[in-house]
């Protein structure tokens, strides 16, 4: 019974910790947006224009993040293919060396 209560309390604690982290992240994002808006207003830029620019920047950032993920995946795939091809090249070179070594005595006989 106590183990079940302890387990339940641990899960609840983890949920609360996760919620706190999400709230903290949201707070940091809001602070960042507020800072950008304040700087924009100081520069004399219209608030609605600032929001549009902020949304545009968010869109560009999201797009850049998506491209980064795709590039990382592509890079991983290309590295795996490169490793595989390097191994195949070494195998073929070894076979060629063996074939040349086997052919050398035959050439000497001719």
SEFI-823206 format. One record per residue: residue in one letter; y, x, z of N, C-alpha, C in turn. Coordinates in pm, whole numbers, padded with zeros to 5 digits, always signed. Each point is the difference from the previous one (the first is absolute). Example, Ala and Ser with C-alpha at 12.3 -4.5 7.8 and 13.67 -1.06 7.14 Angstrom:
A-00569+01319+00780+00119-00089+00000+00120+00090+00000S+00105-00035-00072+00119+00082+00006+00109-00077+00073
END
This chain:
X-00120+00083+00000+00120-00083+00000+00125+00087+00000X+00000+00101+00086+00117+00089+00007+00017+00079-00129X-00114+00038-00062+00007+00074-00126+00063-00085-00110X-00035-00126-00003+00057-00091-00099+00150-00016+00023X+00040-00014+00126+00143-00011+00031+00074+00128-00038X-00062+00115+00029+00061+00128-00034+00014+00014-00151X-00106-00036-00071+00003+00006-00146+00107-00092-00057X+00009-00119+00054+00101-00096-00044+00140+00053+00028X+00019+00059+00117+00130+00055+00036+00038+00116-00091X-00099+00083-00037+00026+00112-00091+00042-00050-00137X-00070-00103-00050+00037-00055-00130+00140-00059+00003X+00031-00072+00106+00132-00060+00015+00107+00109+00008X-00031+00106+00073+00094+00112+00011+00024+00063-00137X-00106+00016-00077+00014+00058-00134+00083-00091-00091X-00023-00131+00009+00080-00094-00079+00147+00009+00037X+00026+00007+00129+00139+00010+00046+00063+00132-00044X-00077+00107+00003+00051+00130-00044+00034-00004-00148X-00088-00061-00078+00024-00012-00144+00125-00085-00026X+00012-00111+00071+00117-00086-00016+00127+00076+00038X-00007+00080+00105+00117+00078+00042+00038+00104-00106X-00101+00063-00060+00027+00097-00105+00064-00067-00120X-00050-00117-00037+00060-00073-00112+00144-00040+00030X+00023-00044+00122+00136-00038+00039+00092+00121-00002X-00051+00112+00045+00080+00123+00000+00034+00042-00143X-00098-00010-00088+00023+00034-00141+00104-00094-00062X-00012-00128+00029+00096-00097-00052+00140+00028+00054X+00008+00038+00126+00128+00033+00060+00063+00120-00069X-00081+00102-00027+00051+00119-00067+00049-00035-00141X-00073-00084-00070+00041-00042-00134+00131-00078+00006X+00011-00089+00098+00123-00079+00015+00118+00091+00033X-00022+00097+00086+00106+00095+00033+00044+00078-00123X-00098+00041-00079+00030+00075-00121+00082-00086-00098X-00041-00124-00017+00074-00091-00088+00141-00024+00052X+00012-00017+00130+00131-00022+00061+00090+00121-00021X-00057+00118+00014+00077+00123-00021+00050+00007-00144X-00087-00033-00093+00038+00001-00142+00112-00101-00025X-00016-00119+00055+00103-00103-00020+00133+00042+00062X-00003+00059+00117+00124+00046+00064+00068+00107-00084X-00080+00093-00051+00057+00106-00084+00059-00059-00128X-00068-00098-00055+00050-00065-00121+00132-00071+00027X+00006-00070+00112+00123-00072+00034+00114+00097+00027X-00028+00113+00060+00103+00100+00024+00057+00052-00132X-00086+00008-00098+00043+00051-00130+00070-00108-00082X+00008-00120+00053+00071-00108-00068-00084-00075-00101X-00129+00014+00009-00088-00070-00094-00027-00139+00055X-00004-00099-00087-00027-00138+00038-00140-00011+00060X-00012-00080+00106-00127-00015+00071-00112-00052-00087X+00028-00096-00086-00105-00055-00085-00048+00104-00100X+00094+00082-00044-00037+00107-00092-00089+00101+00073X+00031+00026+00127-00079+00093+00080-00142-00051+00016X-00014-00128+00025-00132-00059+00017-00078+00012-00131X+00066-00025-00111-00066+00012-00129-00043+00145-00023X+00088+00093+00032-00034+00141-00017-00115+00038+00092X+00002-00051+00121-00106+00028+00095-00133-00055-00051X+00002-00121-00053-00123-00058-00056-00049+00080-00119X+00096+00047-00082-00036+00083-00115-00064+00130+00047X+00057+00061+00103-00056+00123+00054-00139-00023+00058X-00018-00113+00067-00132-00033+00054-00102-00014-00112X+00041-00066-00106-00089-00019-00114-00038+00135-00061X+00098+00086-00016-00026+00133-00056-00090+00081+00092X+00023-00010+00130-00083+00071+00097-00143-00049-00005X-00017-00130-00006-00135-00057-00007-00072+00047-00126X+00073+00000-00111-00057+00044-00126-00039+00148+00008X+00087+00080+00061-00029+00143+00014-00122+00022+00090X-00012-00080+00106-00116+00012+00089-00128-00036-00074X+00005-00105-00082-00118-00040-00077-00038+00110-00098X+00101+00059-00064-00028+00109-00094-00060+00120+00073X+00048+00027+00120-00052+00110+00078-00148-00021+00032X-00034-00122+00038-00140-00031+00030-00086+00020-00125X+00049-00049-00114-00075+00017-00124-00015+00147-00038X+00106+00077+00020-00006+00142-00031-00098+00073+00091X-00002-00037+00127-00095+00063+00092-00143-00030-00042X-00026-00127-00035-00135-00038-00044-00038+00073-00128X+00095+00008-00093-00025+00069-00126-00025+00148+00025X+00079+00058+00088-00015+00142+00032-00138+00028+00059X-00045-00088+00089-00132+00016+00061-00109-00007-00107X+00012-00098-00088-00098-00016-00107-00002+00121-00091X+00119+00048-00038+00008+00116-00088-00057+00126+00066X+00024+00016+00127-00056+00116+00071-00153-00007+00002X-00053-00120+00023-00146-00016+00000-00057+00031-00138X+00066-00049-00105-00045+00027-00136+00009+00149-00032X+00107+00064+00045+00017+00143-00024-00111+00080+00066X-00033-00036+00123-00107+00069+00072-00133-00018-00074X-00025-00123-00045-00124-00030-00072-00006+00079-00130X+00111+00003-00074+00003+00072-00128-00013+00152+00021X+00057+00051+00106-00013+00144+00030-00145+00036+00025X-00069-00086+00072-00143+00023+00027-00079-00005-00129X+00029-00099-00085-00071-00010-00128+00027+00122-00087X+00125+00050+00001+00034+00118-00078-00079+00121+00047X-00010+00017+00132-00077+00112+00054-00147-00010-00040X-00054-00122+00004-00139-00021-00038-00022+00035-00147X+00091-00044-00087-00013+00027-00143+00016+00150-00028X+00092+00064+00072+00018+00145-00017-00125+00075+00043X-00062-00047+00108-00124+00064+00046-00111-00019-00103X-00009-00119-00059-00100-00026-00103+00025+00088-00123X+00127+00015-00036+00036+00084-00115-00038+00145+00026X+00027+00046+00119-00036+00137+00035-00151+00020-00008X-00074-00098+00051-00146+00007-00006-00049+00000-00145X+00060-00084-00082-00039-00008-00141+00033+00131-00070X+00115+00058+00027+00039+00128-00062-00094+00111+00046X-00035-00002+00127-00091+00103+00052-00137-00014-00064X-00045-00121-00022-00129-00024-00062+00003+00036-00149X+00114-00017-00063+00014+00027-00143+00018+00148-00027X+00046+00077+00094+00025+00142-00021-00126+00075-00035X-00111-00018+00070-00123+00072-00041-00045-00042-00141X+00020-00123-00037-00039-00044-00135+00085+00068-00105X+00126+00021+00027+00088+00067-00097-00041+00146-00016X-00044+00062+00108-00038+00141-00006-00126+00020-00085X-00088-00099-00001-00122+00009-00078+00028-00007-00149X+00107-00070-00037+00033-00021-00141+00066+00121-00051
END
